[in-house]
Amino acid sequence: MQQIFNALVKNISLIVFLSLFMFCVIFLNNRSSYHQSKFGEILLTISGIVYKSQNSINQYFKLRKENEKLLQENKSLKEFMINALKTNPNQVNKILNFKLRPAKIIKNSSKSFRNYIIIDKGKKDSINLDMGVISSNGIVGITNSVSENYSSVISILNKDLKINAKFKKNNAFGSLNWNGLNPKILQLYDISNINQILLGDTIVTGGMSTYFPEGILIGSVNNFKKTKGSGYYYIDVELFNSVAQTMNVYIIENYNQHEIKSLENVKN
């Protein structure tokens, strides 16, 4: 007990400083949206450094396997782009409006109702807010916070995120959302029951947003039923992409995003 007391006395200045520092941080963070934003960037940077160090150690022991997986994902992504153009040649101009920037996931959560991901790319890599994130197998999420070297991504396994999606076969549009239960199954809403649906139907991005180009693979219909009195289906979509196991991703830069958003702001 005496040793603990002596240690407290010896470091009293440091303890007081840290206490005051934390008080100031909390005070400023509560009073100012500007300080909230800056404080968020600081936390993201610190988290990114810690998780990247931890991830680097883990990857050191999995290097060969990871390289093989990366090569396969690059091959799959190229095949997806080629198939998209073969299916719809008119997609060429749309695809040219987007640029893909590779990144690595260094922190990934999938066990809560509102999951987030941290990737190892930030402002210095031209990453900004509201950029779509995909893997070679499908969609992953949307960037929601960016520091100099890292970015936080709202995972598609987040109850607050809604994605514009459609049936590949007939372009019937709906809203894709996760109900917080099965991390492999998302729900597709707002699809009228006048549409014919079959198990296994492919669901892709609808293109009605600045986040994702049209036609990015999402998943397939796993289950569906008509809901009484609503005129709409309840649809379960099984993801092609296992978000919890994804390591390599691509951030989508939409060259027209700022122009589109400025027009939306004028309209609103």
N, C-alpha and C positions, 0 to 999 in steps of 0.2 A: 504493500500500500504506500509506503514511504517513497519507494522508487517511482511509482506512478505520479505521486504528488510532485516530486522533484522534476520529473520530466515535463509536467504541465507548467510548472513555474519557469523552467528553462526555455520553453517554447511559447510562452504566453503572448509574445509579440506576433509570432506567426499565426497563432490561433485567433487572435483578435483581428488581424488583417484578413484572414480567410473568411471569418464570420462577417465582417463588414463588406467584403467583396461580394459574397453571396447575397447579402441583403440588398446591395446596390443593383446587382444583376436582376434579382427578382422584382425589385421596385421599378426599374426601368422597363423591364419586359412587360410588366402589367400596364404601364402608363403610355407606351408609345408603340405604334405599329411598326415604325422604322426600326426601333430597337428590337422588337420581336423578330423582325426579318433578319437583322444582323446577328442576333443571338442564335437564331435557327441555323444560319450559315456556319457559325462557329461550332455549334454542336455537331452539325453534319460533317464538318472537316475533321473534328476530333474522332468522331465515330468511324469515319472513312479510314483514317490512319490506323486505328486499332484493328478494325475488321480486315483491312488489306494486309497488315502484318500477319494476322492469324491465318488468313487465307493463303498467303504466300508459303507459310510453313507447311500447311496441309497439301498444297499443290506440288511442293517439292518432291513429296513421296508418291505423287500420282502423275508425274510429268509425262511419261510415255503414253499412258492411257488417255490423258487429257489432250495431247497432241493428235492422237488418232481420232478422238471425238470431234475436235475442232475441224479437222480435215473433212470428216464426214458431214458436219453441219454446213460447211462452206459448199460442199458438193450438193447437199439437199437444197440449199438456198438458191444456187444457180439453176438447178432443175426446176424449182418452183417458178422462178422468173421466166424461164424458157417456156414452161407449160402454160403460164398465164398469157404470154404473148401468142402462143399457138391457138389457145382457146378464143382469145379476143384480140385481134391485131390492133383494134382501136385503142387498146390500153397503152400503146407505146408512148404517146404524148403525155398521158397521165403519169406513167412511171418516171418519165424524164423530169417531172416536177418535184421528185423526191430524191434525197440522198441518204444512204445508209452509213452509219458510223459504228464500227464494232466496239464492244465494251465487254467487261467481265463482271459478273455478279460477285460481290464480296460479302454480302449479307442478305439472307433471304428468310422471311418468315412465312409460315403457312398454317399456323395453328390457332390464330385468333380470328375475329370477325372482320378486322380491318388490318390486313397485312400490307407490309411495305418491303421494298427491296432497295439496297444501296449498290450502285455500280461505280466502277473506277474511272469515270470520265466526268468532267465538269465544264465550267465556263471557258477554260483555256483550250478545250477541245471543241468549242462552238456548240456546247450543249445548253439549251435554254429550257424554260418552263413549258409545259404542255406539248412535249414531244412524245410521239408514240414509241413504244419499245416492243420489239418482236424477237423471236428466235427463228431458227430454220423450220420449226414445226408449227408456229402459230403466234398469236399475240401474247404479250407478257404484262403490259401496263402502260402508264403515262407518267412522265416526269412531273414532280410537284414541288421540288426544292432543289436548288443547284448552288454549290459552292465552287471555289476555284478548280478543285481537282476531283470532286465527287458529286453524285446526284442521287436524290431519293426518288423512288418510283412507286406510285400507287399501283399495287398489284391488281390483276383482274380478280384475285381472291380477296376482294375488299367490298363490303356491302354498299359502300358509298359510290362506287364507280359503275357507270353505265356506258355501254359501248353500242354504237349504231351497227347493227348486223342485218344480214338478209339470207334468204335461201338462194343458193347458187343456181338452182334449176329454174326458178320463176321470178327472182328479184323481189319476193315479198319481204318487206322491211319490218324490223322490230327493234326492241331494246334488250340488250343482253346484260344480265346482272347476276350476282352470286348471292344465294340465300344463306350462306354461312355454314352449310352442312358438309357436303362432300367436296373436297378440293379438286376432284376430277370432273365435277358436274356443275355447269352454270345453267341459268334459266333464261329462256327467250320469251319476252312478253310482247303484247300488242300485235300479234299475228291473227288476222281475222280468220274465223272458222269456215269461210267460203273457200279458203285455199286447201288443196289436197296435200296431205302430209304423209310421208312414209318413214318408217324407221330406217336410219342410215342416211337420210338426206343430209347433204353437206351444207354447213353454215359458214359464211365468209363475212368479212367486214363490208359494210354498206357503202363506204365512201362519202357519207353525208356529214363528215367532220374534217377538221384539219389534222387530226391525229394520225389516221391510217389511210393509205390509199385503198381504193376499192379492190376487193377480191383476195385479201389476205386470209389464209385458212384459219378457222377457229375450231371447228369440231363437227360432230354429226349428231343427228337426232337420236337420243337414247330412249326417250319415253315421251308420250304426249296424250292429252285428253282435252275434250271440250269442257269449258267451265260453264255451268248453268247460268243462263240469264245475262251473260256478259257479251256473247258474240265473238269471243276470242278463245284461243287455245292456251293451255298451260303446257309448256314444252321444256323438257330437259335436254341439254346439249352436252355430250361428252367431249371434252377437250382433246384435240390432237396433241397438244403440248402439255407435258407434265411440268407445271410451273415450279413446284417444289424441288425438282431435280435439275432445273435449267441452270447452266453456268455461263454460257456464251450468248450474248444478245446483240441486237443491232438497234441503235437509236435512229428514228426516222426524222430527217429534216425536210420539212415542207417549204419549198422556196416561195410559195404563195401565201403562207400562213399569215404574215403580218398584214398583207393587203386584204385578205378575206376578213380578218378580225376587225380591221379598221372600218370596213363596210358594215359589219354586224353592229359595231358600236354606234355608228351614225344612225342606223335603223332603230336601235334601242333608245 
